[in-house]
Amino acid sequence: MLVRTVILYVAMTVCAVAFHENTFAVFELREQLQMLYINMWELLHQLEYVNSDQRPVVYEEIEHI
């Protein structure tokens, strides 16, 4: 009985560590979100210095993000 309990606790610990929030999929999603955030800021800064002919293109890119 004690052996089964220890094995169960070890298995639960391994599962808890294996499925923590820092998996590679979560890392990839966070990296993608960070890149989109940076791109959004760059597009917003572009609106300061682009001419009126290019503004619709920048607005389209912002809408795409």
Biotite code that builds the C-alpha atoms (Angstrom):
import biotite.structure as struc

atoms = struc.array([
    struc.Atom([0.000, 0.000, 0.000], chain_id="A", res_id=1, res_name="MET", atom_name="CA", element="C"),
    struc.Atom([2.789, 2.410, 0.889], chain_id="A", res_id=2, res_name="LEU", atom_name="CA", element="C"),
    struc.Atom([4.635, 1.590, -2.329], chain_id="A", res_id=3, res_name="VAL", atom_name="CA", element="C"),
    struc.Atom([1.535, 2.333, -4.418], chain_id="A", res_id=4, res_name="ARG", atom_name="CA", element="C"),
    struc.Atom([1.045, 5.646, -2.629], chain_id="A", res_id=5, res_name="THR", atom_name="CA", element="C"),
    struc.Atom([4.664, 6.660, -3.201], chain_id="A", res_id=6, res_name="VAL", atom_name="CA", element="C"),
    struc.Atom([4.467, 5.706, -6.875], chain_id="A", res_id=7, res_name="ILE", atom_name="CA", element="C"),
    struc.Atom([1.230, 7.674, -7.227], chain_id="A", res_id=8, res_name="LEU", atom_name="CA", element="C"),
    struc.Atom([2.783, 10.769, -5.626], chain_id="A", res_id=9, res_name="TYR", atom_name="CA", element="C"),
    struc.Atom([5.860, 10.470, -7.839], chain_id="A", res_id=10, res_name="VAL", atom_name="CA", element="C"),
    struc.Atom([3.686, 10.185, -10.944], chain_id="A", res_id=11, res_name="ALA", atom_name="CA", element="C"),
    struc.Atom([1.603, 13.188, -9.893], chain_id="A", res_id=12, res_name="MET", atom_name="CA", element="C"),
    struc.Atom([4.748, 15.222, -9.244], chain_id="A", res_id=13, res_name="THR", atom_name="CA", element="C"),
    struc.Atom([6.181, 14.325, -12.652], chain_id="A", res_id=14, res_name="VAL", atom_name="CA", element="C"),
    struc.Atom([2.908, 15.287, -14.359], chain_id="A", res_id=15, res_name="CYS", atom_name="CA", element="C"),
    struc.Atom([2.733, 18.579, -12.461], chain_id="A", res_id=16, res_name="ALA", atom_name="CA", element="C"),
    struc.Atom([6.275, 19.487, -13.463], chain_id="A", res_id=17, res_name="VAL", atom_name="CA", element="C"),
    struc.Atom([5.849, 18.348, -17.069], chain_id="A", res_id=18, res_name="ALA", atom_name="CA", element="C"),
    struc.Atom([2.689, 20.382, -17.648], chain_id="A", res_id=19, res_name="PHE", atom_name="CA", element="C"),
    struc.Atom([3.750, 23.647, -16.052], chain_id="A", res_id=20, res_name="HIS", atom_name="CA", element="C"),
    struc.Atom([3.009, 26.944, -17.792], chain_id="A", res_id=21, res_name="GLU", atom_name="CA", element="C"),
    struc.Atom([6.474, 27.371, -19.317], chain_id="A", res_id=22, res_name="ASN", atom_name="CA", element="C"),
    struc.Atom([6.121, 24.798, -22.054], chain_id="A", res_id=23, res_name="THR", atom_name="CA", element="C"),
    struc.Atom([7.589, 25.458, -25.474], chain_id="A", res_id=24, res_name="PHE", atom_name="CA", element="C"),
    struc.Atom([4.174, 26.145, -26.993], chain_id="A", res_id=25, res_name="ALA", atom_name="CA", element="C"),
    struc.Atom([3.515, 28.856, -24.420], chain_id="A", res_id=26, res_name="VAL", atom_name="CA", element="C"),
    struc.Atom([6.983, 30.279, -25.061], chain_id="A", res_id=27, res_name="PHE", atom_name="CA", element="C"),
    struc.Atom([6.295, 30.431, -28.811], chain_id="A", res_id=28, res_name="GLU", atom_name="CA", element="C"),
    struc.Atom([2.954, 32.173, -28.278], chain_id="A", res_id=29, res_name="LEU", atom_name="CA", element="C"),
    struc.Atom([4.519, 34.712, -25.934], chain_id="A", res_id=30, res_name="ARG", atom_name="CA", element="C"),
    struc.Atom([7.280, 35.381, -28.433], chain_id="A", res_id=31, res_name="GLU", atom_name="CA", element="C"),
    struc.Atom([4.742, 35.876, -31.234], chain_id="A", res_id=32, res_name="GLN", atom_name="CA", element="C"),
    struc.Atom([2.695, 38.223, -29.046], chain_id="A", res_id=33, res_name="LEU", atom_name="CA", element="C"),
    struc.Atom([5.805, 40.228, -28.207], chain_id="A", res_id=34, res_name="GLN", atom_name="CA", element="C"),
    struc.Atom([6.708, 40.562, -31.899], chain_id="A", res_id=35, res_name="MET", atom_name="CA", element="C"),
    struc.Atom([3.172, 41.727, -32.751], chain_id="A", res_id=36, res_name="LEU", atom_name="CA", element="C"),
    struc.Atom([3.328, 44.238, -29.904], chain_id="A", res_id=37, res_name="TYR", atom_name="CA", element="C"),
    struc.Atom([6.661, 45.606, -31.165], chain_id="A", res_id=38, res_name="ILE", atom_name="CA", element="C"),
    struc.Atom([5.351, 45.768, -34.738], chain_id="A", res_id=39, res_name="ASN", atom_name="CA", element="C"),
    struc.Atom([2.271, 47.659, -33.564], chain_id="A", res_id=40, res_name="MET", atom_name="CA", element="C"),
    struc.Atom([4.417, 50.272, -31.826], chain_id="A", res_id=41, res_name="TRP", atom_name="CA", element="C"),
    struc.Atom([6.595, 50.646, -34.918], chain_id="A", res_id=42, res_name="GLU", atom_name="CA", element="C"),
    struc.Atom([3.526, 51.185, -37.089], chain_id="A", res_id=43, res_name="LEU", atom_name="CA", element="C"),
    struc.Atom([2.130, 53.753, -34.667], chain_id="A", res_id=44, res_name="LEU", atom_name="CA", element="C"),
    struc.Atom([5.445, 55.612, -34.760], chain_id="A", res_id=45, res_name="HIS", atom_name="CA", element="C"),
    struc.Atom([5.430, 55.476, -38.554], chain_id="A", res_id=46, res_name="GLN", atom_name="CA", element="C"),
    struc.Atom([2.194, 57.451, -38.552], chain_id="A", res_id=47, res_name="LEU", atom_name="CA", element="C"),
    struc.Atom([4.159, 60.414, -37.175], chain_id="A", res_id=48, res_name="GLU", atom_name="CA", element="C"),
    struc.Atom([6.407, 60.830, -40.194], chain_id="A", res_id=49, res_name="TYR", atom_name="CA", element="C"),
    struc.Atom([4.733, 59.231, -43.223], chain_id="A", res_id=50, res_name="VAL", atom_name="CA", element="C"),
    struc.Atom([3.014, 61.415, -45.761], chain_id="A", res_id=51, res_name="ASN", atom_name="CA", element="C"),
    struc.Atom([-0.730, 61.338, -46.314], chain_id="A", res_id=52, res_name="SER", atom_name="CA", element="C"),
    struc.Atom([-0.424, 59.027, -49.332], chain_id="A", res_id=53, res_name="ASP", atom_name="CA", element="C"),
    struc.Atom([1.174, 56.274, -47.257], chain_id="A", res_id=54, res_name="GLN", atom_name="CA", element="C"),
    struc.Atom([-1.112, 56.547, -44.227], chain_id="A", res_id=55, res_name="ARG", atom_name="CA", element="C"),
    struc.Atom([-3.796, 54.200, -45.636], chain_id="A", res_id=56, res_name="PRO", atom_name="CA", element="C"),
    struc.Atom([-1.153, 51.509, -46.092], chain_id="A", res_id=57, res_name="VAL", atom_name="CA", element="C"),
    struc.Atom([-0.018, 51.903, -42.484], chain_id="A", res_id=58, res_name="VAL", atom_name="CA", element="C"),
    struc.Atom([-3.641, 51.807, -41.290], chain_id="A", res_id=59, res_name="TYR", atom_name="CA", element="C"),
    struc.Atom([-4.180, 48.586, -43.237], chain_id="A", res_id=60, res_name="GLU", atom_name="CA", element="C"),
    struc.Atom([-1.132, 47.020, -41.619], chain_id="A", res_id=61, res_name="GLU", atom_name="CA", element="C"),
    struc.Atom([-2.344, 48.082, -38.185], chain_id="A", res_id=62, res_name="ILE", atom_name="CA", element="C"),
    struc.Atom([-5.760, 46.589, -38.926], chain_id="A", res_id=63, res_name="GLU", atom_name="CA", element="C"),
    struc.Atom([-4.079, 43.374, -40.053], chain_id="A", res_id=64, res_name="HIS", atom_name="CA", element="C"),
    struc.Atom([-2.273, 43.052, -36.724], chain_id="A", res_id=65, res_name="ILE", atom_name="CA", element="C"),
])
